[in-house]
């Protein structure tokens, strides 16, 4: 192994929202991290624009939700509108569930914002070192750690070696770490080349009284960038992007309107990818975000799925690093998050293909001088549940060795294996059952699911009771307090009798909630034995037995 210049607990590769969130989460747990990003600064481009309700719950736990919401669009922008051109009339509109208005299932609301607004907030959420302009060029894994070779492009391509207990790769769809590990992908791959044009224009006459986060048109999609101004337009790249007349293409998409001047500021070309990694881990190196699953932008699930990845992973890393969890706890990351990635990919690929197909056919109709259509007479690019995805956002349930069954029984290995294999070939299977599972959310206190939101006080949710600890929720704290000894971070949170019944508990029952807010175990009645809680925590965390 080479000599090293720095030693850290976790080396994070990638400085987008996923890597920055992992840095903030791990710092809360007291883990020493170093984040490296080959770009020379945060992204100046708007890119991802939707922070869904589950991601805002994660941000609330980091103390960031209010600040992010303050710089985001108002809830009425949580709509999608469909028009022939931006200056034309609406043919249809649809709300984005959990963004357009508060929902009773969560203490927060999702927001429409731009990634270049989100990333600075995430960067400021932690003090751990970040090195921009630094690229990972080598990995050497040993039995106890990983040595990464880094090149600092800001300082004469100087090379350094960093020793880390673990490496978290959040370095995007073209992940160099994933390629170095030889991990393949499944799914359709590249769905085509796209271009985004950032421009300035005064479009208030056509949009101020009909706000939206995205306006689908027959000639591409428009998005307001910031509450104070700015726009982006994106669509399939023309055959020769280098010589394209972007002002003319933009004018066509805007439509005929007097007095509209659009000043093109910059253009970015990108590939819409659709795949899931075959594995999320090799040894001490783990994949998250687009490095693990690149999903199309339609529906706004990509970045949000990545935030859920690291929210699932970081408490597990912390437990292993701090010694109250065994290394086997990390084995639960892949069987919990890989099936979710596959399900998300299937949904977003189906949505994308349908949206592009409808846009293409309407564009041909417009080009052939087709008749003007009125509301209800044009096919919309979404099914009934296109933007009603709370089942996929809040209804995810995990099955792994880190979840105990209804009677504190671990799931069969065959069940976990079946879920793990449920990754996406990413065909467009879109059955009614799949639609219902993705769109409909019914709160449940079953083990593996996110803890249902209940107000413990006027402004404190059951989700706020979760943090850098396990939470035991019960209406009989005294009964369970005798079982709370052990190395694990644990807090007991009292419930009222009504709240306990809402969670399917008797007055002496309890829920054990993991630090990521998912239920690890449930006892309907009292503890079945003097060491029930201790044994459950030991099993969930793969703790070494005395």
C-alpha positions as CSV (number, residue, x, y, z in Angstrom):
1,X,0.0,0.0,0.0
2,X,1.3,3.5,-0.8
3,X,2.2,6.1,1.8
4,X,-0.8,8.3,2.6
5,X,-1.1,12.0,3.2
6,X,-4.5,12.1,4.9
7,X,-6.6,9.6,6.8
8,X,-10.4,9.9,7.1
9,X,-13.3,7.7,8.1
10,X,-15.2,8.2,4.8
11,X,-13.9,9.6,1.5
12,X,-16.9,11.0,-0.5
13,X,-16.3,11.2,-4.3
14,X,-18.7,13.7,-5.9
15,X,-19.8,17.2,-4.8
16,X,-23.4,17.2,-6.1
17,X,-26.5,17.2,-3.9
18,X,-26.0,13.5,-2.9
19,X,-22.4,13.8,-1.9
20,X,-23.0,17.1,-0.1
21,X,-25.9,15.6,1.8
22,X,-23.8,12.5,2.8
23,X,-21.1,14.9,4.1
24,X,-23.7,16.7,6.3
25,X,-25.3,13.5,7.6
26,X,-21.9,11.9,8.4
27,X,-20.7,15.0,10.2
28,X,-23.8,14.9,12.5
29,X,-22.7,11.4,13.4
30,X,-19.2,12.6,14.2
31,X,-17.5,10.8,11.3
32,X,-14.4,12.4,9.7
33,X,-15.0,12.9,6.0
34,X,-13.3,14.4,3.0
35,X,-15.3,15.3,-0.1
36,X,-13.5,15.6,-3.5
37,X,-15.1,16.9,-6.6
38,X,-13.4,17.1,-10.0
39,X,-15.3,20.2,-11.1
40,X,-13.7,23.4,-9.9
41,X,-16.8,24.7,-8.1
42,X,-20.4,23.9,-7.4
43,X,-22.6,23.5,-10.5
44,X,-23.6,26.8,-12.0
45,X,-26.3,25.1,-14.0
46,X,-29.9,24.7,-12.6
47,X,-30.2,21.0,-13.4
48,X,-32.4,19.1,-10.9
49,X,-35.3,21.3,-9.8
50,X,-37.7,19.4,-7.6
51,X,-37.0,18.6,-3.9
52,X,-39.8,16.2,-3.1
53,X,-41.5,15.9,0.3
54,X,-39.3,13.0,1.5
55,X,-36.2,14.9,0.6
56,X,-37.5,17.9,2.5
57,X,-38.1,15.7,5.5
58,X,-34.4,14.8,5.3
59,X,-33.5,18.5,5.0
60,X,-35.7,19.2,8.0
61,X,-33.7,16.7,10.0
62,X,-30.5,18.7,9.0
63,X,-32.1,22.0,10.0
64,X,-32.2,23.1,6.3
65,X,-35.8,22.9,5.3
66,X,-36.9,26.4,6.2
67,X,-33.9,28.0,4.5
68,X,-34.4,26.0,1.3
69,X,-38.1,26.8,1.2
70,X,-37.5,30.5,1.7
71,X,-35.5,30.7,-1.5
72,X,-37.7,28.3,-3.5
73,X,-40.9,29.0,-5.5
74,X,-44.3,29.3,-3.8
75,X,-46.4,26.1,-3.6
76,X,-48.6,27.2,-6.6
77,X,-45.6,26.5,-8.8
78,X,-46.0,22.8,-7.9
79,X,-48.0,22.3,-11.1
80,X,-47.2,21.0,-14.6
81,X,-48.9,22.7,-17.6
82,X,-49.2,21.5,-21.2
83,X,-49.3,23.9,-24.2
84,X,-48.5,23.9,-27.9
85,X,-46.1,26.9,-27.2
86,X,-45.3,28.7,-24.1
87,X,-47.4,31.7,-25.0
88,X,-50.3,29.5,-26.0
89,X,-53.2,28.4,-23.9
90,X,-53.2,25.5,-21.4
91,X,-54.5,22.2,-22.7
92,X,-54.1,20.5,-19.4
93,X,-52.5,20.8,-16.0
94,X,-51.6,18.5,-13.2
95,X,-50.5,19.1,-9.6
96,X,-47.3,17.5,-8.2
97,X,-48.5,15.7,-5.1
98,X,-46.8,16.9,-1.9
99,X,-45.4,20.0,-3.7
100,X,-48.5,22.0,-4.7
101,X,-50.0,22.0,-1.2
102,X,-49.3,20.6,2.3
103,X,-50.4,17.0,2.8
104,X,-51.5,15.4,6.1
105,X,-48.9,12.6,5.7
106,X,-45.9,14.9,6.3
107,X,-44.8,17.8,8.4
108,X,-43.2,19.5,5.4
109,X,-44.0,20.3,1.8
110,X,-41.8,19.6,-1.2
111,X,-40.5,22.6,-3.2
112,X,-39.6,23.7,-6.7
113,X,-36.1,25.2,-6.7
114,X,-32.9,24.9,-8.8
115,X,-29.9,22.8,-8.0
116,X,-27.6,25.8,-8.0
117,X,-29.7,27.2,-5.2
118,X,-29.8,23.9,-3.3
119,X,-26.1,23.0,-3.4
120,X,-24.8,26.1,-1.5
121,X,-27.2,25.3,1.3
122,X,-26.0,21.7,1.5
123,X,-22.4,22.9,1.4
124,X,-22.9,25.2,4.3
125,X,-24.6,22.5,6.4
126,X,-21.2,21.0,7.4
127,X,-17.7,22.0,8.1
128,X,-15.9,18.9,6.8
129,X,-13.3,19.6,4.2
130,X,-14.3,19.8,0.5
131,X,-11.6,19.9,-2.3
132,X,-12.8,21.1,-5.7
133,X,-10.8,20.4,-8.8
134,X,-9.6,17.1,-7.3
135,X,-10.1,13.9,-9.3
136,X,-9.9,10.3,-8.1
137,X,-7.5,8.4,-10.3
138,X,-6.8,5.2,-8.3
139,X,-8.2,2.9,-5.7
140,X,-6.5,0.2,-3.7
141,X,-8.6,-1.7,-1.3
142,X,-7.1,-3.5,1.7
143,X,-8.7,-5.6,4.5
144,X,-9.2,-2.6,6.8
145,X,-9.3,0.4,4.5
146,X,-9.1,1.9,1.0
147,X,-6.3,4.1,-0.3
148,X,-7.4,6.5,-3.0
149,X,-5.0,8.4,-5.3
150,X,-6.2,11.9,-6.0
151,X,-5.0,14.5,-8.6
152,X,-5.4,18.2,-7.7
153,X,-5.9,20.0,-11.0
154,X,-6.0,23.3,-9.3
155,X,-2.4,23.0,-8.0
156,X,-0.3,21.6,-10.9
157,X,-1.8,18.1,-11.0
158,X,-0.2,17.3,-7.6
159,X,-0.9,13.7,-6.5
160,X,-1.9,12.7,-2.9
161,X,-3.0,9.5,-1.3
162,X,-5.9,9.4,1.1
163,X,-6.6,6.4,3.4
164,X,-10.3,5.9,4.2
165,X,-12.2,3.3,6.1
166,X,-14.9,3.5,3.4
167,X,-15.4,5.3,0.1
168,X,-18.8,6.6,-0.9
169,X,-19.1,7.2,-4.6
170,X,-21.6,9.8,-5.6
171,X,-19.8,10.9,-8.8
172,X,-22.7,10.8,-11.2
173,X,-24.0,8.7,-14.1
174,X,-20.5,8.4,-15.6
175,X,-19.1,7.3,-12.3
176,X,-15.3,6.7,-12.6
177,X,-15.5,4.7,-9.3
178,X,-18.2,2.4,-10.7
179,X,-16.1,1.8,-13.8
180,X,-13.0,1.1,-11.8
181,X,-14.9,-1.5,-9.8
182,X,-16.1,-3.2,-13.0
183,X,-19.8,-2.9,-11.9
184,X,-22.1,-3.2,-14.8
185,X,-25.6,-1.6,-15.3
186,X,-29.0,-2.8,-16.4
187,X,-31.6,-0.8,-18.2
188,X,-32.1,0.9,-21.6
189,X,-29.0,3.2,-21.1
190,X,-28.9,6.4,-23.1
191,X,-32.4,7.6,-24.1
192,X,-31.0,10.4,-26.3
193,X,-29.1,13.7,-26.3
194,X,-30.7,16.7,-24.9
195,X,-29.9,20.4,-24.6
196,X,-30.8,23.0,-22.0
197,X,-30.8,26.7,-22.9
198,X,-30.7,29.2,-20.1
199,X,-32.2,32.6,-21.1
200,X,-33.7,35.8,-19.9
201,X,-37.1,37.0,-21.0
202,X,-40.2,38.7,-19.6
203,X,-42.9,36.0,-19.8
204,X,-45.1,37.2,-17.0
205,X,-48.0,38.0,-19.3
206,X,-48.3,34.3,-20.2
207,X,-47.2,32.7,-16.9
208,X,-47.8,35.0,-13.9
209,X,-51.4,34.0,-13.5
210,X,-50.8,30.3,-14.5
211,X,-47.7,29.4,-12.5
212,X,-46.0,26.1,-13.0
213,X,-42.7,24.4,-12.3
214,X,-42.6,23.0,-15.8
215,X,-44.5,23.9,-19.0
216,X,-44.5,21.0,-21.5
217,X,-44.9,22.3,-25.0
218,X,-44.8,20.6,-28.4
219,X,-41.3,22.1,-28.9
220,X,-39.7,21.3,-25.6
221,X,-40.2,22.2,-22.0
222,X,-39.8,25.5,-20.2
223,X,-39.0,26.0,-16.5
224,X,-38.8,29.2,-14.5
225,X,-35.4,29.1,-12.6
226,X,-35.7,31.5,-9.7
227,X,-38.6,33.4,-8.1
228,X,-36.9,36.6,-9.1
229,X,-36.4,35.6,-12.7
230,X,-34.6,33.5,-15.3
231,X,-35.8,30.7,-17.5
232,X,-34.6,27.4,-19.0
233,X,-35.8,25.5,-22.0
234,X,-34.8,21.9,-22.7
235,X,-35.6,19.3,-25.4
236,X,-33.9,16.8,-27.7
237,X,-30.7,18.2,-29.2
238,X,-30.8,19.1,-32.9
239,X,-28.8,17.1,-35.3
240,X,-25.9,19.6,-35.3
241,X,-25.9,21.3,-31.9
242,X,-22.7,23.2,-32.5
243,X,-24.2,25.1,-35.4
244,X,-27.8,25.3,-34.0
245,X,-29.6,28.7,-34.1
246,X,-30.7,28.6,-30.5
247,X,-32.4,31.9,-30.6
248,X,-34.6,30.7,-33.5
249,X,-35.3,27.3,-31.9
250,X,-36.3,29.2,-28.7
251,X,-38.5,31.6,-30.6
252,X,-40.4,28.8,-32.2
253,X,-41.0,27.1,-28.8
254,X,-42.1,30.4,-27.3
255,X,-44.6,30.9,-30.0
256,X,-45.9,34.0,-31.8
257,X,-46.1,36.9,-29.4
258,X,-45.4,40.6,-29.6
259,X,-42.7,42.1,-27.6
260,X,-41.0,38.9,-26.4
261,X,-37.2,39.1,-26.5
262,X,-35.3,36.1,-25.3
263,X,-31.6,36.6,-24.5
264,X,-29.7,33.2,-24.6
265,X,-27.2,33.1,-21.8
266,X,-25.7,29.6,-22.0
267,X,-26.3,26.2,-23.4
268,X,-25.6,22.8,-22.0
269,X,-25.7,19.5,-23.8
270,X,-26.3,16.3,-21.9
271,X,-27.4,12.7,-22.3
272,X,-30.6,11.4,-20.6
273,X,-29.5,8.1,-19.0
274,X,-31.6,5.3,-17.7
275,X,-29.9,2.5,-15.8
276,X,-29.4,0.8,-12.5
277,X,-26.1,-0.5,-11.3
278,X,-25.9,-4.3,-10.9
279,X,-24.5,-3.8,-7.4
280,X,-24.3,-1.0,-5.0
281,X,-21.3,-2.2,-3.1
282,X,-18.0,-3.8,-3.5
283,X,-16.2,-4.3,-0.2
284,X,-15.6,-1.0,1.4
285,X,-16.7,1.0,-1.6
286,X,-20.4,2.0,-1.9
287,X,-22.4,3.7,-4.7
288,X,-25.1,6.2,-4.3
289,X,-27.1,8.7,-6.4
290,X,-26.6,8.7,-10.2
291,X,-23.5,6.5,-9.8
292,X,-26.0,3.8,-8.6
293,X,-29.0,4.7,-10.7
294,X,-29.5,7.3,-13.4
295,X,-33.1,7.9,-14.0
296,X,-34.7,10.3,-16.6
297,X,-35.7,13.8,-15.4
298,X,-39.4,13.4,-16.1
299,X,-41.1,13.2,-12.7
300,X,-38.1,14.6,-10.8
301,X,-37.1,11.4,-9.0
302,X,-33.4,11.2,-9.7
303,X,-31.8,13.5,-7.2
304,X,-34.4,12.7,-4.6
305,X,-33.7,8.9,-4.9
306,X,-30.0,9.7,-4.3
307,X,-30.8,11.7,-1.1
308,X,-32.8,8.7,0.1
309,X,-29.8,6.5,-0.6
310,X,-27.4,8.3,1.6
311,X,-30.0,8.8,4.3
312,X,-30.3,5.0,4.4
313,X,-26.5,4.5,4.3
314,X,-24.9,7.1,6.5
315,X,-26.3,5.9,9.9
316,X,-25.1,2.4,9.0
317,X,-21.6,3.7,8.2
318,X,-21.6,5.6,11.4
319,X,-22.6,2.6,13.5
320,X,-19.8,0.5,12.0
321,X,-17.3,3.3,12.5
322,X,-18.3,3.9,16.1
323,X,-18.5,0.2,17.0
324,X,-22.1,-0.2,18.1
325,X,-22.9,-1.9,14.8
326,X,-21.1,-4.8,13.1
327,X,-19.8,-4.6,9.5
328,X,-22.7,-6.9,8.5
329,X,-25.1,-3.9,8.9
330,X,-23.7,-2.5,5.6
331,X,-25.0,-5.7,3.9
332,X,-28.5,-4.3,4.2
333,X,-27.8,-1.3,2.0
334,X,-28.1,-3.0,-1.3
335,X,-31.2,-5.2,-0.7
336,X,-33.0,-2.1,0.7
337,X,-32.1,0.5,-1.9
338,X,-31.6,-1.6,-5.1
339,X,-35.2,-2.6,-5.5
340,X,-36.3,1.0,-5.0
341,X,-33.9,2.1,-7.7
342,X,-35.4,-0.5,-10.1
343,X,-38.9,0.5,-9.3
344,X,-38.1,4.2,-9.7
345,X,-36.4,3.5,-13.1
346,X,-39.4,1.6,-14.5
347,X,-41.7,4.4,-13.5
348,X,-39.6,7.2,-14.9
349,X,-38.7,5.5,-18.2
350,X,-42.4,4.8,-18.8
351,X,-43.2,8.5,-18.1
352,X,-40.4,9.8,-20.3
353,X,-41.2,7.7,-23.3
354,X,-44.9,8.6,-23.1
355,X,-44.1,12.3,-22.7
356,X,-41.7,12.4,-25.6
357,X,-44.1,10.4,-27.8
358,X,-47.0,12.8,-27.1
359,X,-44.8,15.9,-27.6
360,X,-43.4,14.5,-30.9
361,X,-46.9,13.7,-32.3
362,X,-48.3,17.1,-31.3
363,X,-45.3,18.8,-32.9
364,X,-46.0,16.9,-36.2
365,X,-49.6,18.0,-36.0
366,X,-48.6,21.6,-35.5
367,X,-46.1,21.5,-38.4
368,X,-48.8,20.1,-40.7
369,X,-51.2,22.9,-39.9
370,X,-53.4,20.8,-37.7
371,X,-56.5,22.5,-36.3
372,X,-56.3,24.6,-33.1
373,X,-57.3,22.4,-30.2
374,X,-59.1,23.3,-27.0
375,X,-58.7,22.0,-23.4
376,X,-59.5,18.3,-23.3
377,X,-58.9,17.7,-27.0
378,X,-55.1,17.1,-26.9
379,X,-53.5,14.0,-25.5
380,X,-51.5,14.8,-22.4
381,X,-48.2,13.2,-21.7
382,X,-49.1,11.8,-18.3
383,X,-51.3,9.0,-17.0
384,X,-53.6,9.8,-14.1
385,X,-50.8,9.2,-11.7
386,X,-47.9,10.7,-13.6
387,X,-47.2,13.3,-10.9
388,X,-49.0,11.6,-8.0
389,X,-46.1,9.5,-6.8
390,X,-46.5,9.6,-3.0
391,X,-46.4,5.8,-3.0
392,X,-42.9,5.9,-4.5
393,X,-41.8,8.9,-2.4
394,X,-43.2,8.0,1.1
395,X,-44.4,4.4,0.7
396,X,-41.1,2.6,0.3
397,X,-40.7,-0.5,2.5
398,X,-37.5,-2.2,3.2
399,X,-36.8,-5.9,3.6
400,X,-33.4,-6.9,4.9
401,X,-31.5,-8.2,7.9
402,X,-31.9,-4.6,9.4
403,X,-35.7,-5.0,9.6
404,X,-37.4,-7.5,11.9
405,X,-40.8,-8.9,10.9
406,X,-44.1,-8.4,12.7
407,X,-43.1,-10.7,15.6
408,X,-39.5,-9.5,15.4
409,X,-38.7,-12.2,12.9
410,X,-36.1,-11.5,10.3
411,X,-37.3,-12.0,6.7
412,X,-36.4,-15.1,4.9
413,X,-33.2,-14.8,2.8
414,X,-35.2,-15.9,-0.2
415,X,-37.5,-12.9,0.2
416,X,-34.6,-10.5,0.4
417,X,-33.0,-12.0,-2.6
418,X,-36.2,-11.7,-4.6
419,X,-36.4,-8.0,-3.8
420,X,-32.8,-7.5,-4.7
421,X,-33.4,-9.1,-8.1
422,X,-36.3,-6.8,-8.7
423,X,-34.1,-4.2,-10.5
424,X,-35.1,-2.6,-13.8
425,X,-34.7,-4.1,-17.1
426,X,-36.5,-0.8,-17.4
427,X,-39.1,-1.9,-20.0
428,X,-42.3,0.1,-19.8
429,X,-44.4,-2.4,-17.8
430,X,-47.0,-0.1,-16.4
431,X,-49.7,-2.3,-15.0
432,X,-52.6,-1.0,-12.8
433,X,-51.0,-2.7,-9.8
434,X,-47.7,-0.9,-10.4
435,X,-49.5,2.4,-10.9
436,X,-51.3,2.0,-7.6
437,X,-48.2,1.0,-5.7
438,X,-46.3,4.0,-7.0
439,X,-49.1,6.6,-6.8
440,X,-51.1,5.7,-3.7
441,X,-49.6,6.1,-0.2
442,X,-51.3,4.6,2.8
443,X,-49.4,5.3,6.0
444,X,-48.5,2.1,7.8
445,X,-46.5,1.2,11.0
446,X,-45.4,-2.1,9.5
447,X,-41.7,-2.9,10.0
448,X,-39.6,-1.7,7.1
449,X,-41.8,1.3,6.3
450,X,-41.2,5.0,7.0
451,X,-42.6,5.9,10.4
452,X,-46.0,7.6,9.8
453,X,-46.1,11.3,10.6
454,X,-48.0,12.1,13.7
455,X,-47.9,15.4,15.6
456,X,-46.4,14.8,19.0
457,X,-46.9,18.4,19.9
458,X,-48.2,21.4,17.9
459,X,-44.9,21.7,15.9
460,X,-43.0,18.4,16.6
461,X,-43.6,15.3,14.4
462,X,-42.8,11.7,15.1
463,X,-40.3,12.2,12.3
464,X,-38.6,14.9,14.4
465,X,-38.1,12.3,17.1
466,X,-35.6,10.5,14.9
467,X,-32.0,11.6,14.5
468,X,-28.6,10.3,15.4
469,X,-30.2,7.6,17.5
470,X,-32.8,4.8,17.5
471,X,-36.2,5.9,18.8
472,X,-38.5,3.7,20.8
473,X,-42.1,5.0,20.6
474,X,-44.4,3.7,23.2
475,X,-47.3,4.7,25.5
476,X,-45.6,2.8,28.4
477,X,-42.0,4.3,28.6
478,X,-41.5,2.9,32.1
479,X,-42.1,-0.6,31.0
480,X,-39.5,-0.4,28.2
481,X,-36.9,1.7,30.1
482,X,-35.6,-1.4,31.8
483,X,-34.6,-2.8,28.4
484,X,-32.8,0.4,27.1
485,X,-29.2,-0.5,28.2
486,X,-26.7,-1.3,25.5
487,X,-24.1,0.4,23.3
488,X,-26.7,1.7,20.8
489,X,-27.8,5.4,20.8
490,X,-31.4,5.1,21.9
491,X,-34.2,7.5,23.0
492,X,-37.6,6.6,24.4
493,X,-40.4,8.8,23.1
494,X,-43.8,8.7,24.8
495,X,-47.0,8.3,22.8
496,X,-50.5,9.0,23.9
497,X,-52.9,6.1,24.0
498,X,-54.6,7.4,20.8
499,X,-51.2,7.7,19.0
500,X,-50.3,4.2,20.0
501,X,-53.6,2.8,18.7
502,X,-53.0,4.8,15.4
503,X,-49.7,2.8,15.1
504,X,-51.4,-0.5,15.8
505,X,-50.1,-0.8,19.3
506,X,-51.7,-1.8,22.6
507,X,-51.0,0.4,25.6
508,X,-47.8,-1.6,26.3
509,X,-46.6,-2.0,22.7
510,X,-43.7,-0.2,21.1
511,X,-42.1,0.7,17.8
512,X,-38.4,0.7,17.3
513,X,-37.5,3.3,14.6
514,X,-34.1,3.4,12.9
515,X,-32.2,6.6,12.6
516,X,-33.4,6.9,9.0
517,X,-37.0,7.0,10.1
518,X,-37.9,3.5,9.0
519,X,-39.4,1.1,11.5
520,X,-37.0,-1.6,12.5
521,X,-39.3,-3.6,14.8
522,X,-42.8,-3.6,16.2
523,X,-44.3,-5.2,19.3
524,X,-48.0,-5.0,19.4
525,X,-48.1,-5.9,23.1
526,X,-45.5,-5.6,25.8
527,X,-41.9,-6.9,25.4
528,X,-42.0,-10.7,24.9
529,X,-39.0,-11.1,27.1
530,X,-36.6,-9.3,29.4
531,X,-34.1,-8.8,26.5
532,X,-36.5,-8.2,23.6
533,X,-35.3,-4.7,22.8
534,X,-31.7,-5.5,23.3
535,X,-31.9,-8.5,21.0
536,X,-33.8,-6.6,18.4
537,X,-31.1,-3.8,18.3
538,X,-28.3,-6.4,18.2
539,X,-30.0,-8.2,15.3
540,X,-30.8,-5.0,13.3
541,X,-27.2,-3.6,13.7
542,X,-25.4,-7.0,13.2
543,X,-23.7,-6.2,16.5
544,X,-21.1,-8.7,17.7
545,X,-22.5,-11.1,20.3
546,X,-20.7,-11.3,23.7
